[in-house]
Amino acid sequence: MILRVTITVPPSREKDSAFIRQELSRELKKQDKTIDLKNTESVCEKKSIDARHGKAKLVMRFAIYTDGDSPQKENALPVWKTADKNHTVIIVGSGPAGLFGALTLLEHGIRPVIVEQGSEVGKRKRDIAEISTKGNVNDHSNYCFGEGGAGTFSDGKLYTRSNKRGDISKVLRIFAHFGADKKILTDAHPHIGTDKLPDIIKAMRGFIISRGGNIYFDRQCIDFIVKKNSDKMQCVCGIKTKDTNTGHEEILLGDAVLLATGHSAEDMYYLVAKYAPLSLEAKTFAVGVRVEHPREVIDSIQYKNQKDRELLGAAEYRFTSQQDGRGVYSFCMCPGGFVVPSASRSSQIVVNGMSAARRNSAWSNAAFVVETKPEDIPLEFVEKAKEKGSASLAGLLWREHLEEEAYRNGMGQKAPAQKLTDFLNHRDSSVLPPTSFAPGVRASRLDKWLPPQIAERLEKAFYEADRKMKGFASEEALLIAIETRTSTPVRILRELDTCQCSLLKNLYPAGEGSGYAGGIVSSAMDGIKACEAIATRIEK
């Protein structure tokens, strides 16, 4: 039997096992349960910080195992097999959907072949460094593209509210198995850290290869191999690839293709539009800016003058509101983190946030973004999208325009920026505060060139944020533009039960690029779900 008990403890007593046992016993007595805790296993399943009412405490949920139950039994890892080369699934993209999809196929003994247009993490790290040091953006190997996907070098957050999508704990257990700190299994907002995640991704790669899978880096998918099946439906039986270094082209065939290319691989949407434009659907996405504060400012707002502040780590915040019929919210909050350049082309400026595992930088940042619906896209981009094969591509074209507008208002990869107080007062920023953004920033009137429907809602939201978090609109707060990659503006329609693309059989869209997931964990679960569907079909 497993009993679950929640207690609250001061941060200073978190490691005090005798105190923890005492609090668990007290809570069990309230439930009329008498258990000898010295002879049972008690495991903390979830831990969060409650900093309300001026006194911080930890809220800890424990699982107490009795009658022969054990955490090892409940939290077993999958059983992975050696791949049978008689069945192959091509996976386009090595982000969480692709990697966890590959591991799922190995549970069934099916060979995964991963094709990734970017580089392995070692070379990718050098390519990313050149964005800050030289202003060079490699179109194929950057913060968005490369081994591990966009999350590898932009934080490694594992928090998701997608509880109904799949088994979150399975994803966390697998990450821990490949080297993540086991605290991700208990933290309410688990986080690996961009300094730790690359080694975990390399360990996953090595394991997939050791079980008979293949991974090709610097190899771009440039076309689908499509034929008609017996029902005269278009059927994807493979892909054409191009080596991004040599230009050599090659065809790879398989039983199915998992399309797990992420939210920034625009060429994949145009490729789908080439064969089945009606399988694309415009969806809501978000546009906004990064807000950066000195870490001390956010810590002071959230923790106030609590004596245990140094034990709590960098403070997080979450903000949501409604402004003129659209949601405005914080996203990817990075306590003790950095703002990073996330463009996937040299003619763009895009910003994102990340934190190392210790979350100990001098700054904290978060995206503040405005919900953007298909009907908000200017008509000129809808017309351009129709010319390119599908009106559903309008959001991509508008996103590209905004990122190029940011580039025009920046300088190289120096991002356009404005003090938050100046944004609210509609004035130039004569001096900008220090920033963690390594390429640097350039003073710009964001309030003038951001689309009015974005700028005006952000302004109202910032006033509201300052009312809720007094001191948020401080002189040290900096807005850095532009944040456009929180999700994709396009969804690739798929069947609910089989996960196949509605009009392209054997093509399985998954992860953020499919429009059905957002973030590392939900993308991983989506890759698992799609590959379970593939395995079910193959094994029939």
N, C-alpha and C positions, 0 to 999 in steps of 0.2 A: 504494500500500500504506500502511496505517496501523499503526504500532507503538505500543503503550501501555506506558509505563514508569512505575513508582512510585519516588520517592525521598523521603528525609527530610532536612529542612534546619532549621537554627536559625531562629527567627523574625526575627532581625536580618539574615539573608541572603536573605530572601524576594524582595527586589527586585534582588538582585545577579545580573544576567544571565550574567556570566562564570562565577560559581560554580555557577549552575544548570546551564549547559552542561557544566561539568566533571563534575558529579554524574550527569547523564544519560549522558555518555560512559562513565563508570565502570560504570554499571549495564548499559549496552549491551554492554560488553566481557565482562561476566559471562555474558551470553547469547550470546557469540560473534558479535556483530553490529558491523560497522564502518560508521558513517554520518557523513558530514560535516554536522554540525549547523548550521554557518554557512550552508549552502546549502539548508536544509530549514526548514519551518515547524513549530515546536513550540508547542503550546497546552496550558495547564493546564486539565484537565477537571474536577478535583475536588480540594478542599483541606480538610483537617481538622486539628484540634489533638490531639496526644497528650501529655497532661500527667502521665502515669504516671511512677513511679520518680524523682520529684523533679526532673526536668529536662524542660521543655517542648520539643517539636519539632513542626514542620509536616510532615504527610504529604501529598505532592503527586503526583497522577497526571497524567502528560502524554500527549498524543497527538502522535506524530511523523509528519508527512505526507511521503511519498516518492512517486516515480514519477508525478508529476502530480496526485496527490490534494491537496485543499485543504480547510480547515475551512469555507470558504464553500459548497463543493459538498455537504459532509456535513450542514451545519446550515442548509439553506435554509428560508425561511419559506413558509407556505402561499400559494397563489395565490388571492386573493379576487376574486370577480366582483361586478358590479352586479346587484342583485336583480331577478328576473323577477316582476312583480306577479301573474302568473297562479297562482303558488303561494305560500301564506302559512302560516307556523307561528306560533301564539300561544305565547309564553313567559311563564309566570307566575313572576316573580322575577328580579331583576337581580344576583344573586350570581354567583360564579364558574361554576356550572353553567349559568346563564342566559346570561351574557356569552360564554363560550367555546362554548356551544351555538349562539348567534347567529352567531359568527364561522365556525363549522363549516358552518352553513347557507349562508353567503355563499360558501364555497368551491364550493358546488353551484349558486349563483345563485338560491337560495330566499330569499324575503323573511321576515326575522324581525320579529315585532311583540312587544316586551317590555312587560309590564304590571307595574308595581311599586307596591305599596301605600305605600311610604315616599317620602321626598323625594330630590331630587338632592343631591349631596354638600355643596354650599354651605349650603343650608337645613338639611340633616341635621346638619351640624356645629354650627349654632346650637341646634338642638333638643337635641342631646347635651349642650351646655354648660349648658343649663337644668336638667339632672338634678343636676349638682353645685352650681350656684349657687342654684337655687330649689327643688330637690327635685321638679321637675315632670317626669313621664314622659309623652311623647307616645306613645300606643298604636300609632301607625303609623310614626313616624320616631324611631328610637332606635339603640342599639348593635346591635340584632339586625335591624331592618328599615330599608331604604333602599338607595339606589344603591350597588352593590358588595357588598352582603350584610354578614354579621356580621364578616367579616375586615377590612373597610375601616377601621374605627376601633378594632379590637382586634388590632393587631399586624402582620398581613401575613406570617405564617410560611409558608414554602413547602416545609418538610421533610415528606416522606411516605415510608413504607415500602411503598406500594402499587405495587411495580414491575411487577406483572402486569396492572394495570388499563388501562394504555395508555402513551403516549409522554410520560414526565415531561419530557424535554428539550424537546419541542415546546411544552409549557405555559410553561416557563421562557424559551424563546426569544421567545415572543409577549409575555410580560411585559416582557422587555428591549426588544423592538421598540417598545413603547408607553411606554417611559421609565424602567423599573427599572434600577438599577445593574447593570452586566454581571457584577459579582462573584457574582450569584445563579446564574450558569451554572457556577461552580466551587466555591462554598462547600458543604461537606458538609451544613450546616444553613442553607440560604438563607433570607434574611429581607429583606423590602422596607422595613418600618417604616411605622407608622401616619401619620407625617408626610409620607410620599412617595406612599403608595398612592392617596389621593383624586385626585391629578392624573393618575395612570396610568389610573384608572377613567374619568375624564372624557375622556381621549384615546381610549379604547376606544369610549365612547359616541359621540363625534364621528365616529369612523371608521365605525361601524355605520350611523349616520344618513346619512353621505356616500355609502354604497353602497346606499341605498334602504331600509334598515330603519327601523322606528319604535320610539320608546320613550315610554311614558306613565308619568309619575310621579303620586303621590298618587291612584292608581287601584287599588282593591282588587277582587280576584276574589271574588264573593259566591255564584256558582253556576256549574254546568256546563250547557251546552246539550247535552242528550242525546237521541238518537233511536235507533230500532232499525234495524239493517242487515238485509240479505237473509237472514242466518242467525238473525235475531231476537236478536242480541247487542246489548247496550247499546253505543252508539258516541258518543264525545264529539266534537262538531263545532264547538265554540266555548265561550265563557264569557260570563257576565254580569258587568259591572263596575260599581263605584260610585265616584264621585269623593269622596274623603274630606273635601274642603273644602265642596263644594256639595250633595252627596247625589245628583247627577245619575247616572242609570243608563244603561248602554249595552251592547249585545250586540256581541261581536267573533267573527267566524267564521273558520275556517282549516282547512287540510288535516290538522292535528294540533295537539295541545296538549302542550307540555313543561311539566311541573309541577316547578319548581325553586325552591321557596319556603323552603328552609332548615329547621333543626331546631326553630324556635320558632313557626312558623305553625300553631298548634294548630287553627285553624278549617279548614285544608285537610284534616286527618284526619277531622274531623266531616263535611265535605262528601263525602269519599270514602265514609264510612260510610253516608251518606244513600242513595247509589246502589248501592254494592257492599260491604257490611260484611265479606264473606268475603275481600275482597282486602287486608284489614289483618291484620298479624301482630305480636304483642307481641315485642319483642326486648330483649336486654341493653343497659343503659346504665350510667351512673355517677353517684354522688352523693358530695359531699365538701365541702372548704373550700379557700380560697386560703391558702398559707403564705407570709408575707412576711418577709424578712430584710434588714438593711442589706447593700448590695452587698458591702461589705468583708468581711463574715462569709463569704459564699459564695466570694468570690475567694480568701480565705485558706485555706478548706477544700480547694478544688480545685487551686489553683496553689501552695499552701504558700509557700515563700520564694524562688521562682524570680526570677532577676534580670531576665528578659524579660517579667515580668508585665504591665508597662504596654503592651507591644506586642500582647498577646493579647486585649485587650478584656474585657468582663464575662464571668465564668465561667458556664457552663451545668452542669446536673446532670440525671441521669435516674435514677429509682428505680422498681423493680418488686418486688413480693413477693406471697406467698400467705398469707392470714390466715383461718383457719377456713373453708377451702374457697372463698374468694373472692379475686380479684386486688385488690390495692391498689397504686396506681401514681401517679407524677407525670404531669402532662399540661400542655401549653402552657407550658413553662418560659420565663419572661421575664427574662433577665439585664439588669440596668440598666433596669428597666421600671417599670410602674405597675399597680396594681389598679384596675379600672374598674367602674362600675355598669352591669349588663347586663340589667336588668329590661325586659320588654316591656309591663308594665302597672303602674300606680301603686300597686297593692295588693301588689306583690311586691318582694323584694330578691333580686337575683342578682348574683354577682360573676364577673369574668373578668380576664384579664391582657393587657397590651400593652407594646410597646417602640417607641420611635422608632428611626429608622435608625441613629443613633449609639450606642444602648444605653448612655447615659451618665447615667442617673438614679442617685440614691443608694441605690436599693433593687433587690432581685431577688425575684421571686416565682414560684410555680408552684401549679397545682392539685394537691391530694392527694385522690384519689377512690377510692371503693370500687365494685367491680363489683356491679351490681344486676341480678339475673335476674327474669324475669316471676314466678316462684314466690315471690320475696321481697316482692312487693307485698301489703300488708294486704288481707284479704278484702273489707273494706267498700268499697274503691275498685274492686275487680273488680265488685261488685254495682252500684255507681253507673255503671260503664262499660257494663254490660249495658243499663241503663235508657236510656243515650244512644246505643244502637245497636250496640255491639260491645265484648265483653270485652277486646279488644286495646287499648282506650283507657285501661285502668287505670293504666298507667305515667304517662300524661299527667296524669291526675287527681291521682295521688300527688305528682308533681313540682310541680304547682300548689299543693298543700297545703303542701309543704315550703317553697316560696318565700314563701307567705303567712305561714308560721310564722316565717321569718326576718324578715319585715316586722314581725310582732308583737313580736319580741324586739329589733328595732332602734328607730329613731326617724326617721320620714320616710324618706329614703334613706340615713340613717346606718346602716351595717351592724353587726350583732351581731359582737363580736370577743372574743377571749380570748388571753392569752399562752400560748404553747405549753407552757411549764413548768407553768403553772397548770392547763391542760387535763390534763396527765399526772398532776398531783397532786390533781385534783378539788377545786379551790378557786377562789374569786372572784379576779378580777384587779382589785386596788385601783387600779392605775395601768397604763395601756396605753402601749406604746412609740409613737414617731412612726410615721406611715404615709403612703404615697403616695395612699391612697384619698381622693379630693377631697371627696366628700360628708361624710366623717368616719365615725368608728366609735363604738359604744356598748358598754361592758363587758357581757358576757352569759356565762352558764354554758353554753357550747356542749355541754359534756359531759353536761348534764342534758336538754336538749331535742332534740338530734339523735337520730334513731332509734337504739336500742341496737345494732342490727346494723351501723350506720355508725360510731358513736362508738367502740365497742369495737375494731373492726378498725383504725380510724385510730390509736387509742392504741398498739396493738401495732406498727403500721407505723412510727410515729414513733420508738419505741424502737429498732427495727431500723435506721432511717435514721441515727439518732445513732451507732449502732455502726459503720456503714459510712462515715459522714461525720462524724467526731468534731467536736463543736461545733455540730451542726445544731440540737439542742434547747437553744438558748441563751436567755438572758433577753430578748434583743432580738427573738426570733422571735414573730410575731403570726399567729394564725389568724383569718380573716375569712370569714363565712358569707353565703350558701351557694352552692356551685358545683354546678349541675345541668344545664348546657347543653353538656356535652362532646359529646353525641350525642343522637339522638332515641330515645324508648322504643318507637317504632312503625315498622314497615317496611310500605311499600306494595308488595305482591307484583307482580312483573312477569315476563314471559317471558324466558328466558335469551337466545334468539337475536334476538328483535325489540325487546326493552326495553319493550314495551307492558304496561300494567297488565293483569293476567290476566283481569279481568272487566269492564273498561271500555276497549274498543278505541279507538284514536287518542289515548289518554292515556298519556304517557310520563313516569313519575316519575324524577327524577334529582337528584343531589347529596345533601347531608346530610339534607334532609327526606324523601328516598325511603327512607333507611335503608341505602343501599348505598355511602355515602362518608362521610368524616370529615376536614375540613380543606380548605384552599383548593385544593391541587393535585389531590387525589383527586376533589373535587367538579367541578373543571374537566374532568378526564379523563372523569368520568361524563357530564357534559353533552355532551362531544364524542362519546362512544360512543352516547348516545341519539339525538343529531342525525344521526350517520352512518346509524343504523338508519332514522330518518325519511326521510332523503334517498334511501336505497336503495329504500324503498317508493314514494316519490313518482316516482322516475325509472324505475320498471319500465314 
